Amino acid sequence: MLTKRIIPCLDIKNGRTVKGVNFKQLKDAGDPIKLVRWYTEQGADELIFLDITATNEDKKILLKLVKKMSYYINIPFTVGGGIKEEKDVEMLLKCGADKISINTAAFKNPNILDDLSKRFGSQCIVLAIDTKYNNGKWTVYLNGGRISTNINTIDWAYEGYNRGAGEILLTSMNHDGTKNGFALDITKNISEKINIPVIASGGAGSLNDFYKVFKNGKADAALAASIFHYNEIKIHDLKIYLKNKNIPVRIT
């Protein structure tokens, strides 16, 4: 049985780590370099770094910061934000990223998933999906949650899988920053629909939330930010808890 992964996420704005609620009210959460070093020591399985304003403000990825961050990392490292073409991916990988996360650009031009997976390998391509539950259905949102679409989230995840994405990073905007638990239903539905790993994101607030997203939500990995940034939950303690609940995890 494959081990479940615990993944801290660093949302970056203007070179600083930030965190908000429902994608709004962003607050400073610290120096990303210090957090990277700390998470590596704490036993995180992977790290995800998202420049959350890159797409909306049409900025390029902060390559220097990525390169500096990668110096301290000995675990897989995913970078996203503002990726629009193969050259962006090539530069990120050269700066030390192991995988890239692509969201809005893939939705607007789905063929890019085919192209990227063929050139760099599907294991390198993470399709990030920001989703929100409205009027009885889950739909896709773009540009950091600023633009709504009428596209069904499960349908888009399935298309991304068919086009070569190697993982899905699924963030529930309804649950983001609330600490009320993950969106179990949509996570489970997508996990059962596609044959690639699903990373659940949005809503982690307790040890039991992680257990439920693995057990009931069928997630392959769980992502969190503020509860890790502010040391509300220690990664080692979380993994011991999960192991005692018969969830397979890597403990160092």
C-alpha positions in Angstrom: 0.0 0.0 0.0 1.3 3.4 -1.0 2.1 5.8 1.9 -0.1 8.9 2.3 1.8 12.2 1.9 1.7 15.3 4.1 2.5 18.4 2.1 2.9 21.9 3.5 2.1 24.7 1.1 3.7 28.0 0.8 1.6 30.7 -0.8 3.9 33.4 -1.9 3.1 37.1 -2.6 5.9 39.6 -3.1 8.5 37.2 -1.8 6.7 36.5 1.5 4.6 33.6 2.7 0.9 34.6 3.1 -2.3 32.9 4.2 -5.9 33.9 4.0 -9.5 32.6 4.4 -11.5 31.6 1.3 -8.7 33.0 -0.8 -9.1 36.5 0.8 -7.8 38.5 3.7 -4.2 37.5 3.2 -1.9 37.8 6.1 1.9 37.5 6.4 3.0 34.0 7.5 6.8 34.3 7.5 10.0 34.0 5.5 9.6 31.2 2.9 13.3 30.3 3.2 13.0 29.7 6.9 9.8 27.7 6.5 11.4 25.6 3.7 14.3 24.7 6.0 12.0 24.0 8.9 9.6 21.7 7.0 12.5 19.7 5.5 13.7 19.1 9.1 10.2 18.3 10.4 9.6 15.4 8.0 7.3 16.8 5.4 7.0 14.4 2.4 6.9 17.2 -0.2 6.5 21.0 -0.4 4.4 23.1 -2.7 5.3 26.7 -3.5 2.6 28.8 -5.2 3.1 32.3 -6.4 -0.6 33.2 -5.9 -0.5 36.6 -7.7 1.6 35.6 -10.7 -1.3 34.7 -13.0 -3.6 37.5 -12.1 -0.9 40.2 -12.2 0.8 38.6 -15.2 4.1 38.2 -13.4 6.9 35.7 -14.0 7.7 33.1 -11.4 10.3 34.3 -8.9 13.0 32.2 -10.3 15.7 33.5 -7.9 13.5 32.6 -4.9 12.8 29.1 -6.3 16.5 28.5 -6.8 17.3 29.7 -3.3 14.5 27.5 -1.8 15.6 24.4 -3.7 19.1 24.7 -2.1 17.6 23.7 1.2 15.3 21.0 0.1 15.9 17.2 -0.1 12.3 16.3 -0.7 10.1 16.7 -3.8 9.3 20.3 -4.5 6.4 21.6 -6.7 6.2 25.1 -8.0 3.2 26.9 -9.5 1.9 30.3 -10.5 2.0 32.1 -13.8 3.1 29.1 -15.9 1.9 29.6 -19.5 4.4 27.8 -21.7 7.0 25.1 -22.0 9.8 27.7 -21.4 8.4 28.5 -18.0 8.5 24.9 -17.0 12.0 24.4 -18.3 13.3 27.3 -16.3 11.6 26.1 -13.1 13.1 22.7 -13.4 16.5 24.1 -14.1 16.1 26.2 -10.9 15.5 23.1 -8.8 11.8 22.3 -9.0 10.9 18.6 -9.2 7.3 19.2 -10.5 5.2 22.2 -11.7 1.7 23.1 -10.9 -0.5 24.6 -13.6 -4.0 26.0 -13.3 -5.5 28.8 -15.3 -3.3 28.4 -18.4 -4.2 24.7 -18.7 -7.9 25.5 -18.5 -7.7 28.2 -21.2 -5.5 26.0 -23.4 -5.9 22.3 -22.4 -3.5 21.2 -25.2 -0.6 22.5 -23.0 -1.1 19.5 -20.7 -0.6 17.2 -23.6 2.5 19.1 -24.7 4.0 19.4 -21.2 3.5 15.7 -20.3 5.0 14.6 -23.6 8.1 16.7 -23.1 8.7 16.5 -19.4 6.8 13.4 -18.3 3.4 13.2 -16.7 5.0 12.6 -13.3 6.2 16.3 -13.5 2.8 17.9 -14.2 0.4 18.7 -11.4 -3.0 20.1 -12.5 -4.2 22.5 -9.9 -8.0 23.0 -9.7 -9.6 25.7 -7.5 -13.2 24.7 -7.0 -16.3 26.1 -5.3 -19.6 24.7 -4.4 -22.5 26.8 -5.6 -26.1 26.1 -6.3 -25.7 22.4 -5.8 -22.6 21.8 -7.9 -18.8 22.0 -7.8 -17.4 24.3 -10.5 -13.9 25.4 -11.6 -12.5 28.9 -10.7 -9.6 30.6 -12.4 -7.0 33.3 -11.6 -6.5 32.5 -8.0 -10.3 32.0 -7.4 -11.2 35.4 -9.0 -13.0 34.2 -12.1 -15.9 31.7 -12.0 -16.7 29.2 -14.8 -19.7 26.9 -15.3 -17.4 23.9 -15.9 -18.0 20.9 -13.7 -15.0 20.2 -11.5 -15.0 16.4 -12.0 -15.3 16.7 -15.7 -12.3 19.1 -15.8 -10.2 16.8 -13.6 -11.0 13.8 -15.8 -10.0 15.7 -18.9 -6.8 16.8 -17.3 -6.0 13.2 -16.4 -6.7 12.1 -20.0 -4.4 14.8 -21.3 -1.4 13.7 -19.2 -1.5 15.4 -15.8 0.3 13.2 -13.3 -1.5 14.5 -10.2 -4.5 16.7 -9.3 -4.1 19.4 -6.6 -7.7 20.0 -5.6 -8.5 23.1 -3.5 -11.9 23.7 -2.1 -12.4 27.5 -1.9 -15.4 27.0 0.4 -13.1 25.2 2.9 -9.9 27.2 2.4 -8.5 28.6 5.7 -11.6 27.7 7.7 -10.1 24.8 9.6 -13.4 23.0 9.4 -12.1 20.0 7.5 -11.5 19.1 3.9 -14.2 18.8 1.2 -14.6 15.0 1.5 -17.3 14.5 -1.1 -15.6 16.1 -4.1 -12.3 14.7 -3.1 -13.7 11.2 -3.0 -15.5 11.5 -6.3 -12.4 12.7 -8.1 -10.2 10.1 -6.5 -12.5 7.3 -7.6 -12.9 8.8 -11.1 -9.3 9.1 -12.1 -6.3 6.9 -11.8 -3.7 9.4 -10.7 -3.0 10.8 -7.2 -5.3 13.5 -5.7 -3.9 16.1 -3.3 -6.6 17.4 -1.0 -6.3 21.1 -0.1 -8.4 23.5 1.9 -9.9 23.2 5.4 -7.3 21.3 7.5 -7.8 22.2 11.2 -7.3 19.0 13.3 -5.5 15.7 13.3 -8.8 14.0 12.6 -9.4 16.1 9.5 -6.4 14.4 7.9 -7.6 11.0 8.9 -11.0 11.6 7.4 -9.6 12.9 4.1 -7.5 9.8 3.7 -10.0 7.3 5.0 -13.3 8.8 3.6 -12.1 11.2 1.0 -9.7 8.7 -0.6 -7.0 11.3 -1.0 -3.4 10.3 -1.8 -2.0 13.4 -0.1 -3.2 16.2 2.1 -2.0 19.8 1.9 -2.1 22.4 4.6 -0.6 25.8 5.3 -1.5 27.9 8.4 -1.8 25.0 10.8 1.8 24.1 9.9 3.1 27.6 9.5 2.0 28.6 13.0 3.0 25.3 14.5 -0.6 24.4 15.5 0.0 20.9 14.4 3.4 19.3 14.2 4.0 17.1 11.2 5.7 14.4 13.2 2.8 14.3 15.7 0.3 14.1 12.8 2.1 11.2 11.3 2.2 9.3 14.6 -1.5 9.9 14.9 -2.2 8.7 11.4 -0.1 5.6 11.8 -1.9 4.7 15.0 -5.2 5.0 13.0 -3.7 2.5 10.4 -3.1 5.1 7.7 0.2 4.3 6.0 2.7 7.2 6.3 6.5 7.7 6.1 8.0 8.5 9.5 11.6 9.7 9.7 
